[in-house]
Every structure is written in structure tokens, then in C-alpha cells.
Amino acid sequence: MPADTVPVTGWGRTAPTAARLIRPRTYEEAARAVRECGARGGIARGLGRAYGDAAQNAGGAVLDMTGLDRVHAIDADGGTVLCDAGVSLHRLMEVLLPLGWFVPVTPGTRYVTVGGAIGADIHGKNHHVSGSFSRHVLSLELLTADGRVRTVVPGTPLFEATAGGMGLTGVILTATVRLQPVETSLMRVDTERAGDLDDLMARLADTDHRYRYSVAWIDLLARGRATGRAVLTRGDHAPLDALPRGGRARGEPLSFRTSRLPAAPSFVPEGLLSRTTVGLFNELWYRKAPRARTGQLQRIPAFFHPLDGVPHWNRVYGRSGFVQYQFVVGHGREDALRRIVRRISGRRCPSFLAVLKRFGEADPGWLSFPVPGWTLALDVPASLPGLGGFLDELDEEVAGAGGRVYLAKDSRLRPELLAAMYPRLDDFRALRAELDPRGVFVSDLARRLHL
Ligand SMILES: Cc1cc2nc3c(=O)[nH]c(=O)nc-3n(C[C@H](O)[C@H](O)[C@H](O)COP(=O)(O)OP(=O)(O)OC[C@H]3O[C@@H](n4cnc5c(N)ncnc54)[C@H](O)[C@@H]3O)c2cc1C
């Protein structure tokens, strides 16, 4: 297998490190890559959509799993799929939607692999109803440090360490996933505006249970009485009878069409996303949203993955890249959320990609991120002066409120805060020490946070 030493980064393009990139095409090649990964160890990588350093390994091996991308079996009656871990959710949608099935959980991009979805135990707009991705995994095959391939099922310590375990228990080779039945490939969407943060939280708390999918875009540059103003979009898969009779969509209700604009240029000047440009964008975005609209039909890409329409959109942050900061605080800690939102808008962080969501029940993964409560995610240019110190202060606030930051987005958390944020951390470390005593599986994230 050819292995080039190349710079590897996360989606935020901060902190690139050089690693030997290996792309196994068979399970045997994957096993050989693990056996031969050398003193600096190895880590599995999917489509590199984790924002930070989770799928990087400075000086060691990175196993690009996208070469293992076969869909092995679909149970079109029972609604399950068995596939390689390198299959993307995009590919699954192409294959499954015409059969009337949808992935159980999708993040804000469909260009993630099944392995990455389990490794980070991703959540979607339906977390309050459906939980995270791993809740829908019926079993998986895991290549562990001793070279064995183990079948791992929910309810076992190895499953709970692997779901959200950031690739550190081994390489996921295949997974069997339970699917969501749909009658059409369209979404029926309600949109409404909320004038400020309290208004937004009240709307989410009062009516989220009526919707399978729910998320709010929040204007973090708005200040004063408008602090936390937002646009909520909520909906569900449209039933067949919601499609206009005689229309094209009714004729082919399960078709899945995507379109892509030209890619963002490879060089974008620093400072393009200034407070002024982002402030203008946010103002327009808020004002163009309807005050209240119900029942709009939207295609899946428009509802779930609007950013996927622009390849390499992450380049718009310029050479220094960007940080995505995502945290969750529990119900009852709305005071902390209010303080953090006020601090961010007071600091005038130029963030146009900021979303607030209400999580449902926690998931069984020991390092899974979601806990019942409020999660806020925002993108910030890494070049913003004083950003590191500011985010450190937010970490303290989050940890003090019993909350946590999301490891799949992280590139800068200090390790001393981790145990307070993830109470099962010691169990995770103990399982790894037993399963992988030589520390074969390691990443930049794992070294930085002593995982
Ligand atoms: C635009 C955008 C929107 C996003 N929205 C959301 C969201 O709504 N919700 C959410 O939860 N996340 C979201 N994310 C984050 C993304 O879903 C996760 O980071 C996901 O893990 C990326 O999958 P990947 O295939 O790109 O994996 P990578 O980024 O390559 O790797 C992520 C982690 O998974 C591990 N991994 C990958 N493949 C395997 C394997 N075969 N075996 C073992 N471990 C493996 C890696 O070691 C690493 O720790 C978003 C990211 C982007 C860019």
C-alpha cells in the first residue's frame, strides 16, 4: 500500500500535522496497516469533517477508510443496512431513499462516513426524538490493536467506549444500522422567527415535541433587546399526500437530487469575514426569514445540508482557518447559556454559522457528547485576536455549569477540564489501557487531551 507523508488537518484547517496517509482497500490491508503503523501509532480517518485534530496523528499513520466503501446488504423490509465504515451518508442516501429509507441521524453535512458517525457518535436535528447515531447501530466489526476483528453489539463496554470513542478503541470495518422509513424524499417545514434568546428557548421548550427535526439559527452579533434573536426551522419527512397532485415530485416521490455550486477559491484573503460583513449577512438572513410559515416543502439537501452545495466552503475563512466551538449545558442551566450568549455577542465574534438546539436523553457512549439540555455551536475565524483566551473562559463557564464541549469539533480544550465534562473518562482510559496496552491507536486529539 502506498503511504505518502502529507499534512493532515480537520475541517477547520487549523494545526496541520504531517502523517503517513494509508488508504486500505481490503480488511486485510487495514489489518496490515495497523500491524505496521510503527511507534507513533495510527488512527482511522473518514471524510475529515471533524473540525479539529481528531483524525490527525503527527508523525504516525492515518488510515483513510474511504477506500472501504461497499454497501453489503440492505433489508428493504426490515429497514437495516450492512455497510463498510468508509461509506458516506451521501452514498447511503442515494442508495436507500429510492427504497423508502433514510439514515436514522444526519449531521449538517452528508459527507461523513459511517465510521466517523460512530466514532464521534454524531447527533442531528432529531436528537430530541431519536438520540445519536450509535443508538441505531445494531452491531459493528472492530479491528482492535491485537489484530483481531471483534463483533461488537450495544450494551457491552466495548460498544459504549467505541460509540463516541473518537477512533481510539480500534478501526471500525463495518456496521449494521437501523433505518428510518420515509414515504417521500421531501421535508415539510415550518419556519418562525424568535425575537430574542428567551423567546427562542420558550418556543423550543414548548413545541419541539411536535417535530422530528428542529434547529435554530441564532444571530450572535445582535445585541441589546435583540440578543439571541433567531430563525427556527422545524419539520418532518413529508408524507405522500402532502405532495401536490399532478406535480413532478408526486410522480417520483423518492428521488434524491443534489446540486453543487463551484468550489470556494483555494485562496481567500484573511478578514473577508469581518464583523461588518457577517453583521450584514446576519441582518439580511434574519429579515428575509418569514415571521411564521408552515408546511413548506423542501428537498433533503436544502433542509439538512445547505453548506454541502458549496464544495470546500471552509476555505472562506482564509489561511488560518476557523474554530467551531460547540458546548452543551443541561436543563436548569439556562442562566449559563444566557451568560455565554451575552458574552459572545458582547465580544462581537463574527459568526454567521451559529445554531442552538435542544438535546433529548443522553446516549450510552462513554464519551458521547449529547446530554439533555441546550447545545450551541458557532464558527469563529481562528485569526480573531484573543480567541484562545476567550474560549478558555467559556470552557470554564461550561464546565462550571456541568456542561461539556464536543470533541469532534475541538482543537484547543485544556486537558484539565475534560474529566469534569466527561464523567466516564476514567472508564474509557481503563478500557483502552487493557485493550490497547501499547497505545497503537492514537491521534493528535488523544495526545493533547490525554485520552
Ligand atoms: C458542515 C459540518 C456540519 C456538521 N454538523 C454536525 C452535526 O450536526 N452533528 C454532529 O454531531 N457533528 C457534525 N459535524 C461533525 C461531523 O459529523 C463529525 O466530525 C464526524 O465524525 C465526521 O465524520 P468523518 O467521516 O468526516 O470522520 P473524520 O472527521 O475523518 O473522523 C472523526 C472521528 O471519527 C473517527 N473515525 C473515522 N472513521 C473511523 C473508523 N472507520 N473507525 C473508527 N473511528 C473512525 C476518527 O478517528 C475521528 O476520531 C459537522 C461537520 C461539518 C463539516
The ligand as an ORCA input file, in Angstrom:
! r2SCAN-3c Opt
* xyz 0 1
  C     -20.591     21.285      7.884
  C     -20.499     20.333      9.038
  C     -21.618     20.123      9.819
  C     -21.561     19.232     10.885
  N     -22.688     19.049     11.620
  C     -22.664     18.187     12.645
  C     -23.849     17.921     13.389
  O     -24.917     18.472     13.109
  N     -23.784     16.998     14.390
  C     -22.622     16.337     14.680
  O     -22.634     15.516     15.591
  N     -21.489     16.570     14.006
  C     -21.495     17.472     12.991
  N     -20.350     17.683     12.270
  C     -19.151     16.922     12.617
  C     -19.072     15.575     11.884
  O     -20.341     14.985     11.783
  C     -18.195     14.618     12.699
  O     -16.957     15.185     12.954
  C     -17.985     13.261     12.002
  O     -17.248     12.456     12.883
  C     -17.199     13.401     10.709
  O     -17.135     12.151     10.050
  P     -15.917     11.813      9.095
  O     -16.256     10.592      8.325
  O     -15.550     13.022      8.307
  O     -14.796     11.453     10.153
  P     -13.398     12.136     10.457
  O     -13.593     13.589     10.645
  O     -12.415     11.724      9.453
  O     -13.062     11.440     11.869
  C     -13.829     11.788     13.014
  C     -13.543     10.795     14.134
  O     -14.081      9.520     13.793
  C     -13.042      8.532     13.844
  N     -13.273      7.587     12.737
  C     -13.480      7.842     11.446
  N     -13.620      6.697     10.769
  C     -13.456      5.681     11.653
  C     -13.453      4.260     11.558
  N     -13.666      3.616     10.418
  N     -13.226      3.567     12.702
  C     -13.021      4.167     13.902
  N     -13.038      5.502     14.036
  C     -13.247      6.255     12.928
  C     -11.751      9.301     13.649
  O     -10.647      8.614     14.241
  C     -12.054     10.598     14.371
  O     -11.808     10.473     15.739
  C     -20.356     18.556     11.187
  C     -19.215     18.773     10.401
  C     -19.289     19.651      9.327
  C     -18.055     19.889      8.493
*
